[in-house]
Amino acid sequence: MLLTGTFHRSIDEKQRIALPKSVRDAVAAGASSLVFYLTPGTDGSICLYAEDSFEKLATRLAEASPVSGDVRAFGRLFYANARRVELDRQGRLRVPQELVDLASLGGEIVLVGVGDHLELWEATRWRTYLEAQQNQYDQLAESAFGESIKPR
């Protein structure tokens, strides 16, 4: 399952977000269930993982060194704030208040496909992030992939 694209949505007064049909279909095709996990993200975002992707991430974290203070601290913060959520019949999920507060969600939000998961951003924060990063795309690509993306 590969989640890509940018989707503008709103969060309603009951803290629900409607997932786009294309996202629901992609998850349904590559996952064993339509169960999701919401977790704290980076840069002020919230991550939304399909259950299978979340389990893979949990396995990677479990394989990290348990003697590392950073690994232990991250695991505590990550799992303490992770929430299991299910879609309702209209394809919506409810974002718990703690995560709404963490990412300052309200009104307009943006769902961003990031490969194995989606990120939920408050719309103004996303625009600010995008403006700051977009002009560095080439440098970021080189840093992320190094020589492997250059034509042969």
TAVENCOR-V635782 format. One line per field, one symbol per residue. ss: DSSP state (H for helix, E for strand, C for the rest). A space follows every 50 residues. Layout:
ss: ???
This chain:
ss: CCECCEEEEEECCCCEEECCHHHHHHHHHHCCCCEEEEEECCCCCEEEEE HHHHHHHHHHHHHCCCCCHHHHHHHHHHHHHCEEEECCCCCEEECCHHHH HHCCCCEEEEEEECECCEEEEEHHHHHHHHHHHHCCHHHHHHHHHHHHHC CC
